[in-house]
Amino acid sequence: MNTVSRRKYGLVIVVVLVVLLWLAVILWLAFQPERTEGSLGIDDKTTHGAAGITSVLEDQGIAVRPAQSMSQLRAELDRHPDATVVFHDKNTAMATASYARLDELADLVPADQRVFAGVSEQQLRHLVEGVEDITSVPVVEHLEAEDSCQLQAAEEAGDIAAVRSGVALDDDAQGCFTVDTDGAQFYAYAQTTDGSIVFADWQMLSNAGLYDNGTATLATWALGQADTVIWFQPDFSLDPDPDGKLSPVQLPDWVRMSIVWAVIVTGIALFYLGRRTGPVITEPLPAEVSAAETTVGRGRMYTKARHYTHAVSILQQASLARLARLLQLGNETRPQTILAETAQQLHRPVAELHQLYTPPVQRLTAEQFVTWAQQLQQLEQQVRDRFTASTKES
């Protein structure tokens, strides 16, 4: 192959790579990834996540489907027209949305299928009938359903806890769990005349909000009316301007599939062009360095630079990994769990082990580093000896 041919071949490869990169961006836009973490994220098991209620619903055979854009919401409702739609303005998209966008939402989702996890002023004007106002209040640790409460879900729940917001209702809407604010009555849980359900505080549906109170009953009643729940946390940046040009997000299905097949065919063509046409030529490496020599060399570099603090952190991480294997714990086990199990096996205080495995704050001397490393090694040896002794006895 002459020089001109090589240049042409290299140019073709560059053009193909640029096209592939462009196709990858288009695919990313077209098949928007579902974000299920963060506040009321359906897979988030932290305090503010919603994995608790969504797992309960799925155990009862109710599918929970996340949606972020209008196109996703519309597609889910086309497949499940009777689905319950949870509105949570996680990204404050509805609070800053245009009137046209909110009116589009109101037309898309029937009122009796709407469940609001917290509401904003914009939602009150366009999506919620019968709710006049919303206010934030200091945390109310305990609320009970009043005798005047006419909502069966609230009567079954009995009491709720840790409420931070309330809604004021007109005469036709019904509410329970009264929050008194300067003589005005606000409710933590409400149902409008057209069937919409309002949780005044979105944290009522979080993992922490469901713990040890009747909020779980409220959530199950509100979200268990249909066999599908659409968890709508809008991000309207994923949708194009209705008056603008068509974006890749709204491309027809046949165009999306054409893009996928174009990527597949291009990959096959590149594989064909890059195939091997002759025997593999092997050459010995200039030198082979064993893992032990690499480790020793790395240690010498730390010693020469006096980076003892960083070296201790690496030893701590490696020691925790070995302890997890000795204790037959999983690779994803948290350090706190490993140390707690180690303390239980050795009958030693957990605080002592935490001190040993906490990265040092101040710079260490060579003597302090050696002492620390020896303590880590001795602890591992104690755990190893204990399990070896237990195996011999059995």
Contacts in CASP RR format, 6 or more apart in sequence:
PFRMAT RR
TARGET T0000
AUTHOR 0000-0000-0000
METHOD contacts of the structure
MODEL  1
MNTVSRRKYGLVIVVVLVVLLWLAVILWLAFQPERTEGSLGIDDKTTHGA
AGITSVLEDQGIAVRPAQSMSQLRAELDRHPDATVVFHDKNTAMATASYA
RLDELADLVPADQRVFAGVSEQQLRHLVEGVEDITSVPVVEHLEAEDSCQ
LQAAEEAGDIAAVRSGVALDDDAQGCFTVDTDGAQFYAYAQTTDGSIVFA
DWQMLSNAGLYDNGTATLATWALGQADTVIWFQPDFSLDPDPDGKLSPVQ
LPDWVRMSIVWAVIVTGIALFYLGRRTGPVITEPLPAEVSAAETTVGRGR
MYTKARHYTHAVSILQQASLARLARLLQLGNETRPQTILAETAQQLHRPV
AELHQLYTPPVQRLTAEQFVTWAQQLQQLEQQVRDRFTASTKES
1 9 0 8 1.000
16 266 0 8 1.000
16 269 0 8 1.000
16 270 0 8 1.000
19 266 0 8 1.000
20 263 0 8 1.000
20 266 0 8 1.000
20 267 0 8 1.000
23 259 0 8 1.000
23 262 0 8 1.000
23 263 0 8 1.000
23 266 0 8 1.000
24 263 0 8 1.000
26 248 0 8 1.000
26 259 0 8 1.000
27 259 0 8 1.000
27 260 0 8 1.000
27 263 0 8 1.000
29 247 0 8 1.000
29 248 0 8 1.000
29 249 0 8 1.000
30 248 0 8 1.000
30 249 0 8 1.000
30 251 0 8 1.000
30 256 0 8 1.000
30 259 0 8 1.000
31 256 0 8 1.000
32 68 0 8 1.000
32 69 0 8 1.000
32 72 0 8 1.000
32 238 0 8 1.000
32 249 0 8 1.000
34 66 0 8 1.000
34 68 0 8 1.000
35 66 0 8 1.000
35 68 0 8 1.000
35 233 0 8 1.000
36 42 0 8 1.000
36 43 0 8 1.000
36 44 0 8 1.000
36 66 0 8 1.000
37 43 0 8 1.000
37 44 0 8 1.000
38 44 0 8 1.000
38 46 0 8 1.000
38 48 0 8 1.000
38 49 0 8 1.000
38 90 0 8 1.000
39 48 0 8 1.000
39 49 0 8 1.000
39 88 0 8 1.000
39 90 0 8 1.000
39 202 0 8 1.000
39 206 0 8 1.000
40 48 0 8 1.000
40 49 0 8 1.000
40 50 0 8 1.000
40 88 0 8 1.000
40 90 0 8 1.000
40 117 0 8 1.000
40 202 0 8 1.000
40 205 0 8 1.000
40 206 0 8 1.000
40 231 0 8 1.000
40 233 0 8 1.000
41 49 0 8 1.000
41 50 0 8 1.000
41 51 0 8 1.000
41 66 0 8 1.000
41 231 0 8 1.000
41 233 0 8 1.000
42 50 0 8 1.000
42 51 0 8 1.000
42 54 0 8 1.000
42 64 0 8 1.000
42 66 0 8 1.000
42 231 0 8 1.000
43 51 0 8 1.000
43 54 0 8 1.000
44 50 0 8 1.000
44 51 0 8 1.000
44 207 0 8 1.000
45 51 0 8 1.000
45 52 0 8 1.000
45 207 0 8 1.000
46 207 0 8 1.000
47 206 0 8 1.000
47 207 0 8 1.000
47 208 0 8 1.000
48 203 0 8 1.000
48 206 0 8 1.000
48 207 0 8 1.000
48 208 0 8 1.000
49 206 0 8 1.000
49 207 0 8 1.000
50 205 0 8 1.000
50 206 0 8 1.000
50 207 0 8 1.000
50 231 0 8 1.000
51 207 0 8 1.000
52 207 0 8 1.000
52 210 0 8 1.000
53 205 0 8 1.000
53 210 0 8 1.000
53 216 0 8 1.000
53 219 0 8 1.000
53 220 0 8 1.000
53 223 0 8 1.000
54 64 0 8 1.000
54 229 0 8 1.000
54 231 0 8 1.000
56 216 0 8 1.000
56 220 0 8 1.000
57 64 0 8 1.000
57 220 0 8 1.000
57 223 0 8 1.000
57 224 0 8 1.000
57 229 0 8 1.000
58 64 0 8 1.000
60 220 0 8 1.000
60 224 0 8 1.000
61 227 0 8 1.000
62 223 0 8 1.000
62 224 0 8 1.000
62 226 0 8 1.000
62 227 0 8 1.000
62 228 0 8 1.000
62 229 0 8 1.000
63 227 0 8 1.000
63 228 0 8 1.000
63 229 0 8 1.000
64 228 0 8 1.000
64 229 0 8 1.000
64 231 0 8 1.000
65 76 0 8 1.000
65 80 0 8 1.000
65 83 0 8 1.000
65 228 0 8 1.000
65 229 0 8 1.000
65 230 0 8 1.000
65 231 0 8 1.000
66 230 0 8 1.000
66 231 0 8 1.000
66 233 0 8 1.000
67 73 0 8 1.000
67 76 0 8 1.000
67 230 0 8 1.000
67 231 0 8 1.000
67 232 0 8 1.000
67 233 0 8 1.000
68 232 0 8 1.000
68 233 0 8 1.000
68 234 0 8 1.000
68 235 0 8 1.000
68 238 0 8 1.000
69 234 0 8 1.000
69 235 0 8 1.000
69 236 0 8 1.000
69 238 0 8 1.000
69 239 0 8 1.000
69 249 0 8 1.000
70 101 0 8 1.000
70 104 0 8 1.000
70 105 0 8 1.000
70 108 0 8 1.000
70 234 0 8 1.000
70 236 0 8 1.000
70 239 0 8 1.000
71 238 0 8 1.000
71 239 0 8 1.000
71 249 0 8 1.000
71 250 0 8 1.000
72 238 0 8 1.000
73 85 0 8 1.000
73 108 0 8 1.000
73 109 0 8 1.000
73 230 0 8 1.000
73 232 0 8 1.000
73 234 0 8 1.000
74 108 0 8 1.000
76 83 0 8 1.000
76 228 0 8 1.000
76 230 0 8 1.000
77 83 0 8 1.000
77 85 0 8 1.000
77 108 0 8 1.000
77 109 0 8 1.000
77 230 0 8 1.000
80 226 0 8 1.000
80 227 0 8 1.000
80 228 0 8 1.000
80 230 0 8 1.000
82 113 0 8 1.000
82 226 0 8 1.000
82 227 0 8 1.000
82 228 0 8 1.000
83 113 0 8 1.000
83 226 0 8 1.000
83 227 0 8 1.000
83 228 0 8 1.000
83 229 0 8 1.000
83 230 0 8 1.000
84 113 0 8 1.000
84 115 0 8 1.000
84 222 0 8 1.000
84 223 0 8 1.000
84 224 0 8 1.000
84 225 0 8 1.000
84 226 0 8 1.000
84 228 0 8 1.000
84 229 0 8 1.000
84 230 0 8 1.000
85 109 0 8 1.000
85 113 0 8 1.000
85 114 0 8 1.000
85 115 0 8 1.000
85 229 0 8 1.000
85 230 0 8 1.000
85 232 0 8 1.000
86 115 0 8 1.000
86 116 0 8 1.000
86 117 0 8 1.000
86 205 0 8 1.000
86 223 0 8 1.000
86 229 0 8 1.000
86 230 0 8 1.000
86 231 0 8 1.000
86 232 0 8 1.000
87 94 0 8 1.000
87 114 0 8 1.000
87 115 0 8 1.000
87 116 0 8 1.000
87 117 0 8 1.000
87 123 0 8 1.000
87 127 0 8 1.000
87 232 0 8 1.000
88 116 0 8 1.000
88 117 0 8 1.000
88 118 0 8 1.000
88 202 0 8 1.000
88 205 0 8 1.000
88 231 0 8 1.000
88 232 0 8 1.000
88 233 0 8 1.000
89 95 0 8 1.000
89 118 0 8 1.000
89 120 0 8 1.000
89 123 0 8 1.000
89 233 0 8 1.000
89 234 0 8 1.000
90 233 0 8 1.000
91 233 0 8 1.000
91 234 0 8 1.000
91 235 0 8 1.000
92 120 0 8 1.000
93 234 0 8 1.000
93 235 0 8 1.000
93 236 0 8 1.000
93 237 0 8 1.000
94 102 0 8 1.000
94 105 0 8 1.000
94 120 0 8 1.000
94 122 0 8 1.000
94 123 0 8 1.000
94 127 0 8 1.000
94 234 0 8 1.000
95 120 0 8 1.000
95 121 0 8 1.000
95 122 0 8 1.000
95 123 0 8 1.000
96 122 0 8 1.000
97 122 0 8 1.000
97 234 0 8 1.000
97 236 0 8 1.000
99 126 0 8 1.000
100 242 0 8 1.000
101 236 0 8 1.000
102 122 0 8 1.000
102 123 0 8 1.000
102 125 0 8 1.000
102 126 0 8 1.000
102 127 0 8 1.000
103 126 0 8 1.000
104 242 0 8 1.000
105 126 0 8 1.000
105 127 0 8 1.000
106 126 0 8 1.000
106 127 0 8 1.000
111 129 0 8 1.000
111 192 0 8 1.000
111 194 0 8 1.000
111 195 0 8 1.000
111 196 0 8 1.000
112 194 0 8 1.000
112 195 0 8 1.000
112 196 0 8 1.000
113 226 0 8 1.000
114 127 0 8 1.000
114 128 0 8 1.000
114 195 0 8 1.000
114 196 0 8 1.000
114 197 0 8 1.000
115 196 0 8 1.000
115 197 0 8 1.000
115 198 0 8 1.000
115 199 0 8 1.000
115 222 0 8 1.000
115 223 0 8 1.000
116 123 0 8 1.000
116 127 0 8 1.000
116 128 0 8 1.000
116 196 0 8 1.000
116 197 0 8 1.000
116 198 0 8 1.000
116 199 0 8 1.000
117 199 0 8 1.000
117 202 0 8 1.000
117 204 0 8 1.000
117 205 0 8 1.000
118 134 0 8 1.000
118 165 0 8 1.000
118 198 0 8 1.000
118 199 0 8 1.000
118 200 0 8 1.000
118 201 0 8 1.000
118 202 0 8 1.000
119 128 0 8 1.000
119 131 0 8 1.000
119 134 0 8 1.000
119 167 0 8 1.000
119 198 0 8 1.000
119 200 0 8 1.000
120 134 0 8 1.000
121 134 0 8 1.000
124 131 0 8 1.000
124 132 0 8 1.000
124 133 0 8 1.000
124 134 0 8 1.000
127 196 0 8 1.000
128 192 0 8 1.000
128 196 0 8 1.000
128 198 0 8 1.000
129 192 0 8 1.000
129 193 0 8 1.000
129 194 0 8 1.000
129 196 0 8 1.000
130 169 0 8 1.000
130 170 0 8 1.000
130 172 0 8 1.000
130 173 0 8 1.000
130 192 0 8 1.000
130 193 0 8 1.000
131 167 0 8 1.000
131 168 0 8 1.000
131 169 0 8 1.000
131 170 0 8 1.000
131 173 0 8 1.000
131 190 0 8 1.000
131 192 0 8 1.000
131 198 0 8 1.000
132 167 0 8 1.000
132 168 0 8 1.000
132 169 0 8 1.000
132 170 0 8 1.000
133 167 0 8 1.000
133 168 0 8 1.000
133 186 0 8 1.000
134 165 0 8 1.000
134 166 0 8 1.000
134 167 0 8 1.000
134 168 0 8 1.000
134 186 0 8 1.000
134 200 0 8 1.000
135 165 0 8 1.000
135 166 0 8 1.000
135 167 0 8 1.000
135 168 0 8 1.000
135 181 0 8 1.000
135 186 0 8 1.000
136 164 0 8 1.000
136 165 0 8 1.000
136 166 0 8 1.000
137 163 0 8 1.000
137 164 0 8 1.000
137 165 0 8 1.000
137 166 0 8 1.000
137 179 0 8 1.000
137 181 0 8 1.000
137 186 0 8 1.000
138 164 0 8 1.000
139 162 0 8 1.000
139 163 0 8 1.000
139 164 0 8 1.000
140 161 0 8 1.000
140 162 0 8 1.000
140 163 0 8 1.000
140 164 0 8 1.000
140 179 0 8 1.000
140 188 0 8 1.000
141 161 0 8 1.000
141 162 0 8 1.000
142 159 0 8 1.000
142 160 0 8 1.000
142 161 0 8 1.000
143 159 0 8 1.000
143 160 0 8 1.000
143 161 0 8 1.000
143 163 0 8 1.000
143 177 0 8 1.000
143 178 0 8 1.000
143 179 0 8 1.000
143 188 0 8 1.000
144 158 0 8 1.000
144 159 0 8 1.000
144 177 0 8 1.000
145 154 0 8 1.000
145 155 0 8 1.000
145 157 0 8 1.000
145 158 0 8 1.000
145 159 0 8 1.000
145 176 0 8 1.000
145 177 0 8 1.000
146 176 0 8 1.000
146 177 0 8 1.000
146 178 0 8 1.000
149 155 0 8 1.000
149 175 0 8 1.000
149 176 0 8 1.000
149 177 0 8 1.000
150 174 0 8 1.000
150 176 0 8 1.000
151 174 0 8 1.000
151 175 0 8 1.000
151 176 0 8 1.000
151 189 0 8 1.000
151 191 0 8 1.000
152 221 0 8 1.000
153 189 0 8 1.000
153 217 0 8 1.000
153 218 0 8 1.000
153 221 0 8 1.000
153 222 0 8 1.000
154 175 0 8 1.000
154 176 0 8 1.000
154 177 0 8 1.000
154 189 0 8 1.000
154 218 0 8 1.000
155 176 0 8 1.000
156 217 0 8 1.000
156 221 0 8 1.000
157 213 0 8 1.000
157 214 0 8 1.000
157 215 0 8 1.000
157 217 0 8 1.000
157 218 0 8 1.000
157 221 0 8 1.000
158 214 0 8 1.000
158 217 0 8 1.000
159 213 0 8 1.000
159 214 0 8 1.000
160 177 0 8 1.000
160 188 0 8 1.000
160 189 0 8 1.000
160 204 0 8 1.000
160 213 0 8 1.000
160 214 0 8 1.000
160 215 0 8 1.000
160 218 0 8 1.000
161 209 0 8 1.000
161 212 0 8 1.000
161 213 0 8 1.000
161 215 0 8 1.000
162 203 0 8 1.000
162 208 0 8 1.000
162 209 0 8 1.000
162 213 0 8 1.000
163 177 0 8 1.000
163 179 0 8 1.000
163 188 0 8 1.000
163 200 0 8 1.000
163 201 0 8 1.000
163 204 0 8 1.000
164 201 0 8 1.000
164 203 0 8 1.000
165 186 0 8 1.000
165 188 0 8 1.000
165 200 0 8 1.000
165 201 0 8 1.000
166 179 0 8 1.000
166 186 0 8 1.000
166 187 0 8 1.000
166 188 0 8 1.000
166 200 0 8 1.000
166 201 0 8 1.000
167 186 0 8 1.000
167 187 0 8 1.000
167 190 0 8 1.000
167 198 0 8 1.000
167 200 0 8 1.000
168 184 0 8 1.000
168 185 0 8 1.000
168 186 0 8 1.000
168 187 0 8 1.000
169 175 0 8 1.000
169 187 0 8 1.000
169 190 0 8 1.000
169 192 0 8 1.000
172 192 0 8 1.000
172 193 0 8 1.000
173 190 0 8 1.000
173 191 0 8 1.000
173 192 0 8 1.000
173 193 0 8 1.000
174 190 0 8 1.000
174 191 0 8 1.000
175 187 0 8 1.000
175 189 0 8 1.000
175 190 0 8 1.000
175 191 0 8 1.000
176 187 0 8 1.000
176 188 0 8 1.000
176 189 0 8 1.000
176 190 0 8 1.000
177 187 0 8 1.000
177 188 0 8 1.000
177 189 0 8 1.000
178 185 0 8 1.000
178 186 0 8 1.000
178 187 0 8 1.000
179 185 0 8 1.000
179 186 0 8 1.000
179 187 0 8 1.000
179 188 0 8 1.000
179 200 0 8 1.000
180 186 0 8 1.000
186 200 0 8 1.000
187 200 0 8 1.000
188 199 0 8 1.000
188 200 0 8 1.000
188 201 0 8 1.000
188 204 0 8 1.000
189 197 0 8 1.000
189 198 0 8 1.000
189 199 0 8 1.000
189 200 0 8 1.000
189 204 0 8 1.000
189 218 0 8 1.000
190 197 0 8 1.000
190 198 0 8 1.000
190 200 0 8 1.000
191 197 0 8 1.000
191 198 0 8 1.000
192 198 0 8 1.000
197 222 0 8 1.000
199 205 0 8 1.000
199 218 0 8 1.000
199 219 0 8 1.000
199 222 0 8 1.000
203 209 0 8 1.000
204 210 0 8 1.000
204 215 0 8 1.000
204 218 0 8 1.000
204 219 0 8 1.000
205 215 0 8 1.000
205 219 0 8 1.000
209 215 0 8 1.000
210 216 0 8 1.000
210 219 0 8 1.000
223 229 0 8 1.000
238 249 0 8 1.000
239 249 0 8 1.000
239 250 0 8 1.000
240 246 0 8 1.000
240 247 0 8 1.000
240 249 0 8 1.000
240 250 0 8 1.000
299 311 0 8 1.000
302 308 0 8 1.000
302 310 0 8 1.000
302 311 0 8 1.000
303 366 0 8 1.000
306 363 0 8 1.000
306 366 0 8 1.000
308 363 0 8 1.000
308 364 0 8 1.000
308 365 0 8 1.000
308 366 0 8 1.000
308 368 0 8 1.000
308 369 0 8 1.000
309 359 0 8 1.000
309 360 0 8 1.000
309 362 0 8 1.000
309 363 0 8 1.000
309 364 0 8 1.000
311 369 0 8 1.000
312 359 0 8 1.000
312 360 0 8 1.000
312 364 0 8 1.000
312 369 0 8 1.000
312 372 0 8 1.000
312 373 0 8 1.000
313 359 0 8 1.000
313 360 0 8 1.000
315 372 0 8 1.000
315 373 0 8 1.000
315 376 0 8 1.000
316 357 0 8 1.000
316 359 0 8 1.000
316 376 0 8 1.000
319 357 0 8 1.000
319 376 0 8 1.000
319 379 0 8 1.000
319 380 0 8 1.000
320 335 0 8 1.000
320 338 0 8 1.000
320 339 0 8 1.000
320 357 0 8 1.000
321 331 0 8 1.000
322 380 0 8 1.000
323 338 0 8 1.000
323 342 0 8 1.000
323 379 0 8 1.000
323 380 0 8 1.000
323 383 0 8 1.000
324 330 0 8 1.000
324 331 0 8 1.000
324 333 0 8 1.000
324 338 0 8 1.000
326 380 0 8 1.000
326 383 0 8 1.000
326 384 0 8 1.000
326 387 0 8 1.000
327 338 0 8 1.000
327 341 0 8 1.000
327 342 0 8 1.000
327 345 0 8 1.000
327 383 0 8 1.000
329 337 0 8 1.000
329 338 0 8 1.000
329 341 0 8 1.000
335 357 0 8 1.000
339 350 0 8 1.000
339 353 0 8 1.000
339 354 0 8 1.000
339 357 0 8 1.000
340 350 0 8 1.000
342 348 0 8 1.000
342 353 0 8 1.000
342 379 0 8 1.000
342 383 0 8 1.000
343 349 0 8 1.000
343 350 0 8 1.000
343 352 0 8 1.000
343 353 0 8 1.000
345 383 0 8 1.000
345 386 0 8 1.000
346 379 0 8 1.000
346 382 0 8 1.000
346 383 0 8 1.000
346 386 0 8 1.000
353 379 0 8 1.000
356 372 0 8 1.000
356 375 0 8 1.000
356 376 0 8 1.000
356 379 0 8 1.000
360 372 0 8 1.000
364 372 0 8 1.000
END
